[in-house]
Every structure is written in structure tokens, then in C-alpha cells.
Amino acid sequence: MTGLRPAFYARTGTRLGDLLTLLHLPYTMWHLSYVAIGAAMAPRIDGLRLAGTLLAFAFGLGVGAHALDELHDRPLSTGLSPQTLRILGWGGLGVAGVLAIAASLVISPVALAWGAGGVLLAAAYALEWSHRLHSTMGFAVAWGAFPVLVGYWAQTESLSPAVVVVAAAATVFSMSQRVLSTPARRVRRVVMDATAEVGEDRWDRSTLLATWERPLRLLVLAHVLLAIGLLLTHLSI
């Protein structure tokens, strides 16, 4: 044990703290913002479709994938039982699947393909079924590009060159998240001590963590504000 929390947002030790930690709230909000950004690119926004898409990702990613990830190798060291994690994991993905079925009846049968793809991506990444998918690029495509594309498609039932470019940008941003969070996780969860000599300064472990985690916190806030701002532009149309 390193003596540090497993993540800067972790508050483990109580059942409520374990559940909130499991949700990875900063990162879940970041990736939900991609759904909203994709939807905001549409000429008009259908509020019901947007709400349904956000709920599907909130349950599928925020609850389902994160619970299965914790079940797989306990990265957050929560006290939640394997049975609880299975219920949350498969239950979250199940709710996302039900919402996809509802969308197929209300919007288009193509929604089933998007839903199936999302459930498969979430389960395969969390349970590490494929090393190629459980990689920086796999993460970036699954949690960056995919939400943008689904958010836009749910509004327009189509894709456009512009949304593909934005999805590519989301992929790059998600890669930056992974690049920053990977060394921070290692220092928090594995390394007992870490220091670095920077010129005449000596950086301790907390200083090193700040170099990775402060940008992550700022990126979370930036993406959420960007999504809100883009959605608000539709209120003035």
C-alpha cells in the first residue's frame, strides 16, 4: 500500500463513499459532455432524445463499465462485494441496453446497433477482453469518439463530416486523459515513494501528482463548460 487514495476523487471507506468513488464522477462527467457536444452539433436538439442518450451512457459507462472494472482487478480498492459489483455492472449495461431498445422503437432500429456496440465496448474494455481495445487508442475511441457520434446520431439519425472531425478531437482529448492519468495512477497505487530533481528543486510525490492531476481537473471542467455552452446556444435559436 502506498498510503495514498487510489484516485484524487476517491472517498472509500464507507458504503456511500465507495459507491460515489465507483462512479469516477469527474471522468464520467467528462465523457458525458461528449454526448452533449455531439448533440449540440445538430441543427436542432430534441430534449427527450438527449436525456435518453445521456442516461444510457450514465448507466452504461458511469455505472456498468466502472463496476465491472472494479470487479475485474479492484483498482479503487472499494469494499463493495463481488455480488454488488456484478449487479451494478451488468445491471448498468442492462439499463443502457433497454434504453437502446426504446430508442429503436421511437427513433430508428439502427439505435440497436449503437446500443449493442456501446455495451460491447464497455464490457470488453472493463473486463480487458482484448489488449488492443484496452489501450490508449481503444480507450480514446470508446470513451471519446463514440459518445460524440452517438450524441449526434440520436438527434439527426445520420453522421456528417463535421461531427467526424469533432469525434477525432474527442479521441485526442481522451488520449491526453489517459496519458496524464496513467502515471498518476501508478504513483498513487503502486509506487511507495517518488521524487524528482528539477534543476535545483526537489519534487516530492505530491508535487509530481499535481503535474498530472491538475491538468486533468481543468480538462474535466473545460469539457463540461464547453458542453453546457454549446447546448445553451440552441436556446437562442
Secondary structure as a PSIPRED ss2 file (coil, helix, strand):
# PSIPRED VFORMAT (PSIPRED V4.0)

   1 M C   1.000  0.000  0.000
   2 T C   1.000  0.000  0.000
   3 G C   1.000  0.000  0.000
   4 L C   1.000  0.000  0.000
   5 R C   1.000  0.000  0.000
   6 P C   1.000  0.000  0.000
   7 A C   1.000  0.000  0.000
   8 F C   1.000  0.000  0.000
   9 Y C   1.000  0.000  0.000
  10 A C   1.000  0.000  0.000
  11 R C   1.000  0.000  0.000
  12 T C   1.000  0.000  0.000
  13 G C   1.000  0.000  0.000
  14 T C   1.000  0.000  0.000
  15 R H   0.000  1.000  0.000
  16 L H   0.000  1.000  0.000
  17 G H   0.000  1.000  0.000
  18 D H   0.000  1.000  0.000
  19 L H   0.000  1.000  0.000
  20 L H   0.000  1.000  0.000
  21 T H   0.000  1.000  0.000
  22 L H   0.000  1.000  0.000
  23 L C   1.000  0.000  0.000
  24 H C   1.000  0.000  0.000
  25 L H   0.000  1.000  0.000
  26 P H   0.000  1.000  0.000
  27 Y H   0.000  1.000  0.000
  28 T H   0.000  1.000  0.000
  29 M H   0.000  1.000  0.000
  30 W H   0.000  1.000  0.000
  31 H H   0.000  1.000  0.000
  32 L H   0.000  1.000  0.000
  33 S H   0.000  1.000  0.000
  34 Y H   0.000  1.000  0.000
  35 V H   0.000  1.000  0.000
  36 A H   0.000  1.000  0.000
  37 I H   0.000  1.000  0.000
  38 G H   0.000  1.000  0.000
  39 A H   0.000  1.000  0.000
  40 A H   0.000  1.000  0.000
  41 M C   1.000  0.000  0.000
  42 A C   1.000  0.000  0.000
  43 P C   1.000  0.000  0.000
  44 R C   1.000  0.000  0.000
  45 I C   1.000  0.000  0.000
  46 D C   1.000  0.000  0.000
  47 G H   0.000  1.000  0.000
  48 L H   0.000  1.000  0.000
  49 R H   0.000  1.000  0.000
  50 L H   0.000  1.000  0.000
  51 A H   0.000  1.000  0.000
  52 G H   0.000  1.000  0.000
  53 T H   0.000  1.000  0.000
  54 L H   0.000  1.000  0.000
  55 L H   0.000  1.000  0.000
  56 A H   0.000  1.000  0.000
  57 F H   0.000  1.000  0.000
  58 A H   0.000  1.000  0.000
  59 F H   0.000  1.000  0.000
  60 G H   0.000  1.000  0.000
  61 L H   0.000  1.000  0.000
  62 G H   0.000  1.000  0.000
  63 V H   0.000  1.000  0.000
  64 G H   0.000  1.000  0.000
  65 A H   0.000  1.000  0.000
  66 H H   0.000  1.000  0.000
  67 A H   0.000  1.000  0.000
  68 L H   0.000  1.000  0.000
  69 D H   0.000  1.000  0.000
  70 E H   0.000  1.000  0.000
  71 L H   0.000  1.000  0.000
  72 H H   0.000  1.000  0.000
  73 D H   0.000  1.000  0.000
  74 R C   1.000  0.000  0.000
  75 P C   1.000  0.000  0.000
  76 L C   1.000  0.000  0.000
  77 S C   1.000  0.000  0.000
  78 T C   1.000  0.000  0.000
  79 G C   1.000  0.000  0.000
  80 L C   1.000  0.000  0.000
  81 S C   1.000  0.000  0.000
  82 P H   0.000  1.000  0.000
  83 Q H   0.000  1.000  0.000
  84 T H   0.000  1.000  0.000
  85 L H   0.000  1.000  0.000
  86 R H   0.000  1.000  0.000
  87 I H   0.000  1.000  0.000
  88 L H   0.000  1.000  0.000
  89 G H   0.000  1.000  0.000
  90 W H   0.000  1.000  0.000
  91 G H   0.000  1.000  0.000
  92 G H   0.000  1.000  0.000
  93 L H   0.000  1.000  0.000
  94 G H   0.000  1.000  0.000
  95 V H   0.000  1.000  0.000
  96 A H   0.000  1.000  0.000
  97 G H   0.000  1.000  0.000
  98 V H   0.000  1.000  0.000
  99 L H   0.000  1.000  0.000
 100 A H   0.000  1.000  0.000
 101 I H   0.000  1.000  0.000
 102 A H   0.000  1.000  0.000
 103 A H   0.000  1.000  0.000
 104 S H   0.000  1.000  0.000
 105 L H   0.000  1.000  0.000
 106 V H   0.000  1.000  0.000
 107 I C   1.000  0.000  0.000
 108 S C   1.000  0.000  0.000
 109 P C   1.000  0.000  0.000
 110 V H   0.000  1.000  0.000
 111 A H   0.000  1.000  0.000
 112 L H   0.000  1.000  0.000
 113 A H   0.000  1.000  0.000
 114 W H   0.000  1.000  0.000
 115 G H   0.000  1.000  0.000
 116 A H   0.000  1.000  0.000
 117 G H   0.000  1.000  0.000
 118 G H   0.000  1.000  0.000
 119 V H   0.000  1.000  0.000
 120 L H   0.000  1.000  0.000
 121 L H   0.000  1.000  0.000
 122 A H   0.000  1.000  0.000
 123 A H   0.000  1.000  0.000
 124 A H   0.000  1.000  0.000
 125 Y H   0.000  1.000  0.000
 126 A H   0.000  1.000  0.000
 127 L C   1.000  0.000  0.000
 128 E C   1.000  0.000  0.000
 129 W C   1.000  0.000  0.000
 130 S C   1.000  0.000  0.000
 131 H C   1.000  0.000  0.000
 132 R C   1.000  0.000  0.000
 133 L C   1.000  0.000  0.000
 134 H C   1.000  0.000  0.000
 135 S C   1.000  0.000  0.000
 136 T H   0.000  1.000  0.000
 137 M H   0.000  1.000  0.000
 138 G H   0.000  1.000  0.000
 139 F H   0.000  1.000  0.000
 140 A H   0.000  1.000  0.000
 141 V H   0.000  1.000  0.000
 142 A H   0.000  1.000  0.000
 143 W H   0.000  1.000  0.000
 144 G H   0.000  1.000  0.000
 145 A H   0.000  1.000  0.000
 146 F H   0.000  1.000  0.000
 147 P H   0.000  1.000  0.000
 148 V H   0.000  1.000  0.000
 149 L H   0.000  1.000  0.000
 150 V H   0.000  1.000  0.000
 151 G H   0.000  1.000  0.000
 152 Y H   0.000  1.000  0.000
 153 W H   0.000  1.000  0.000
 154 A H   0.000  1.000  0.000
 155 Q H   0.000  1.000  0.000
 156 T H   0.000  1.000  0.000
 157 E C   1.000  0.000  0.000
 158 S C   1.000  0.000  0.000
 159 L C   1.000  0.000  0.000
 160 S C   1.000  0.000  0.000
 161 P H   0.000  1.000  0.000
 162 A H   0.000  1.000  0.000
 163 V H   0.000  1.000  0.000
 164 V H   0.000  1.000  0.000
 165 V H   0.000  1.000  0.000
 166 V H   0.000  1.000  0.000
 167 A H   0.000  1.000  0.000
 168 A H   0.000  1.000  0.000
 169 A H   0.000  1.000  0.000
 170 A H   0.000  1.000  0.000
 171 T H   0.000  1.000  0.000
 172 V H   0.000  1.000  0.000
 173 F H   0.000  1.000  0.000
 174 S H   0.000  1.000  0.000
 175 M H   0.000  1.000  0.000
 176 S H   0.000  1.000  0.000
 177 Q H   0.000  1.000  0.000
 178 R H   0.000  1.000  0.000
 179 V H   0.000  1.000  0.000
 180 L H   0.000  1.000  0.000
 181 S H   0.000  1.000  0.000
 182 T H   0.000  1.000  0.000
 183 P H   0.000  1.000  0.000
 184 A H   0.000  1.000  0.000
 185 R H   0.000  1.000  0.000
 186 R H   0.000  1.000  0.000
 187 V H   0.000  1.000  0.000
 188 R H   0.000  1.000  0.000
 189 R H   0.000  1.000  0.000
 190 V C   1.000  0.000  0.000
 191 V C   1.000  0.000  0.000
 192 M C   1.000  0.000  0.000
 193 D C   1.000  0.000  0.000
 194 A C   1.000  0.000  0.000
 195 T C   1.000  0.000  0.000
 196 A E   0.000  0.000  1.000
 197 E E   0.000  0.000  1.000
 198 V E   0.000  0.000  1.000
 199 G C   1.000  0.000  0.000
 200 E C   1.000  0.000  0.000
 201 D E   0.000  0.000  1.000
 202 R E   0.000  0.000  1.000
 203 W E   0.000  0.000  1.000
 204 D C   1.000  0.000  0.000
 205 R H   0.000  1.000  0.000
 206 S H   0.000  1.000  0.000
 207 T H   0.000  1.000  0.000
 208 L H   0.000  1.000  0.000
 209 L H   0.000  1.000  0.000
 210 A H   0.000  1.000  0.000
 211 T H   0.000  1.000  0.000
 212 W H   0.000  1.000  0.000
 213 E H   0.000  1.000  0.000
 214 R H   0.000  1.000  0.000
 215 P H   0.000  1.000  0.000
 216 L H   0.000  1.000  0.000
 217 R H   0.000  1.000  0.000
 218 L H   0.000  1.000  0.000
 219 L H   0.000  1.000  0.000
 220 V H   0.000  1.000  0.000
 221 L H   0.000  1.000  0.000
 222 A H   0.000  1.000  0.000
 223 H H   0.000  1.000  0.000
 224 V H   0.000  1.000  0.000
 225 L H   0.000  1.000  0.000
 226 L H   0.000  1.000  0.000
 227 A H   0.000  1.000  0.000
 228 I H   0.000  1.000  0.000
 229 G H   0.000  1.000  0.000
 230 L H   0.000  1.000  0.000
 231 L H   0.000  1.000  0.000
 232 L H   0.000  1.000  0.000
 233 T H   0.000  1.000  0.000
 234 H H   0.000  1.000  0.000
 235 L H   0.000  1.000  0.000
 236 S H   0.000  1.000  0.000
 237 I C   1.000  0.000  0.000
